């Protein structure tokens, strides 16, 4: 998968939306949200 850099304001908006969804999510949905985060930001779940 190629790395795509998002504009900072877009990145912040996405993170805010993910945070809101995460706080209201069930355990299964939280797993999906964290997986989406790792894909979008090319991060690992080592410390999440």
MARMIVEX-824094 format. One record per residue (C-alpha): residue number from 1; z, x, y. Coordinates in steps of 0.001 Angstrom, whole numbers, padded with zeros to 6 digits. Each point is the difference from the previous one (the first is absolute). Layout:
<pts>
<pt><n>NUM</n><zz>Z</zz><xx>X</xx><yy>Y</yy></pt>
...
</pts>
This chain:
<pts>
<pt><n>1</n><zz>000000</zz><xx>000000</xx><yy>000000</yy></pt>
<pt><n>2</n><zz>-000866</zz><xx>001359</xx><yy>003420</yy></pt>
<pt><n>3</n><zz>002574</zz><xx>000312</xx><yy>002750</yy></pt>
<pt><n>4</n><zz>-000684</zz><xx>-002290</xx><yy>002929</yy></pt>
<pt><n>5</n><zz>001965</zz><xx>000604</xx><yy>003166</yy></pt>
<pt><n>6</n><zz>001024</zz><xx>-003147</xx><yy>001804</yy></pt>
<pt><n>7</n><zz>000638</zz><xx>-000162</xx><yy>003727</yy></pt>
<pt><n>8</n><zz>003736</zz><xx>000344</xx><yy>000688</yy></pt>
<pt><n>9</n><zz>000399</zz><xx>-003542</xx><yy>001361</yy></pt>
<pt><n>10</n><zz>-001736</zz><xx>-001476</xx><yy>-003055</yy></pt>
<pt><n>11</n><zz>002164</zz><xx>002085</xx><yy>-002289</yy></pt>
<pt><n>12</n><zz>003161</zz><xx>-001218</xx><yy>001745</yy></pt>
<pt><n>13</n><zz>-001135</zz><xx>-003630</xx><yy>-000229</yy></pt>
<pt><n>14</n><zz>-000614</zz><xx>000368</xx><yy>-003729</yy></pt>
<pt><n>15</n><zz>003392</zz><xx>001628</xx><yy>-000537</yy></pt>
<pt><n>16</n><zz>001744</zz><xx>-002791</xx><yy>001925</yy></pt>
<pt><n>17</n><zz>-001775</zz><xx>-002618</xx><yy>-002103</yy></pt>
<pt><n>18</n><zz>000899</zz><xx>001812</xx><yy>-003228</yy></pt>
<pt><n>19</n><zz>003624</zz><xx>000318</xx><yy>001126</yy></pt>
<pt><n>20</n><zz>000253</zz><xx>-003728</xx><yy>000691</yy></pt>
<pt><n>21</n><zz>-001590</zz><xx>-000873</xx><yy>-003344</yy></pt>
<pt><n>22</n><zz>002185</zz><xx>002524</xx><yy>-001843</yy></pt>
<pt><n>23</n><zz>003254</zz><xx>-001368</xx><yy>001417</yy></pt>
<pt><n>24</n><zz>-000801</zz><xx>-003528</xx><yy>-001205</yy></pt>
<pt><n>25</n><zz>-001554</zz><xx>000996</xx><yy>-003335</yy></pt>
<pt><n>26</n><zz>001158</zz><xx>-000291</xx><yy>-003577</yy></pt>
<pt><n>27</n><zz>000433</zz><xx>003162</xx><yy>-002067</yy></pt>
<pt><n>28</n><zz>-003495</zz><xx>-000330</xx><yy>-001522</yy></pt>
<pt><n>29</n><zz>-001590</zz><xx>-000514</xx><yy>003409</yy></pt>
<pt><n>30</n><zz>001921</zz><xx>002984</xx><yy>001413</yy></pt>
<pt><n>31</n><zz>-001563</zz><xx>002153</xx><yy>-002714</yy></pt>
<pt><n>32</n><zz>-003478</zz><xx>-001194</xx><yy>000996</yy></pt>
<pt><n>33</n><zz>000714</zz><xx>000639</xx><yy>003693</yy></pt>
<pt><n>34</n><zz>001206</zz><xx>003553</xx><yy>-000705</yy></pt>
<pt><n>35</n><zz>-003087</zz><xx>000637</xx><yy>-002125</yy></pt>
<pt><n>36</n><zz>-002211</zz><xx>-001240</xx><yy>002839</yy></pt>
<pt><n>37</n><zz>001871</zz><xx>002278</xx><yy>002416</yy></pt>
<pt><n>38</n><zz>-000586</zz><xx>003052</xx><yy>-002201</yy></pt>
<pt><n>39</n><zz>-003713</zz><xx>-000792</xx><yy>-000233</yy></pt>
<pt><n>40</n><zz>-000498</zz><xx>-000615</xx><yy>003731</yy></pt>
<pt><n>41</n><zz>001968</zz><xx>003004</xx><yy>001203</yy></pt>
<pt><n>42</n><zz>-000804</zz><xx>002374</xx><yy>-002910</yy></pt>
<pt><n>43</n><zz>003719</zz><xx>000460</xx><yy>-000554</yy></pt>
<pt><n>44</n><zz>002112</zz><xx>000251</xx><yy>-003136</yy></pt>
<pt><n>45</n><zz>002827</zz><xx>-002244</xx><yy>-001136</yy></pt>
<pt><n>46</n><zz>002193</zz><xx>002981</xx><yy>-000795</yy></pt>
<pt><n>47</n><zz>002415</zz><xx>-000733</xx><yy>002843</yy></pt>
<pt><n>48</n><zz>-000623</zz><xx>-003732</xx><yy>000522</yy></pt>
</pts>
